[in-house]
Amino acid sequence: MKGNGPAGLPATSTYCLTNGADTVRDTIDLLFVLAYPAILMAIGFVATRRQKNLEDYLIGGRNVGWFVVMTSWLASWVGGGSTLATVNNAYNIGLSAFLYPLAIAVSPLWFHVSRHVFRVGDRLKQMAFPDVVEDRYDTRSRVVAAITTFLAYIAYTTG
């Protein structure tokens, strides 16, 4: 059945017409979508050339302070899993879901713990927190810490 809408569509049907402004916005969006990964890959290529060993990659060649270590540690914890879970929880229960990451981000305990871990790790030439746990206790404690951290991430991410 032919109608009096565009291209013979019935007048009551939904159709989309683009104008010049939409095309320009689409082009700009596409440029950002293509440029962002290209810039990230360029930064990664340059950074890879500057790294000489695993210590350079993991801890900046021991040339970073405790504050950088703390923010990196915090970013790893509050990173992907917490972000996805918080968005999901915010959708389900509202803004109170943001209290968990906020509490982590502003906790003064992080400053104390990260300074201590940084000093111990630097003294013992450790590169990651599980290395510090293993050196202080034993290999089993490192495995237990890794498993409990993994399970906690899964539990929090699935809500």
PyMOL commands that set and color helices and strands:
alter all, ss='L'
color gray80, all
select helices_A, chain A and resi 6-8+20-50+54-62+66-78+80-93+95-106+108-124+129-136+139-158
alter helices_A, ss='H'
color red, helices_A
deselect
rebuild
show_as cartoon
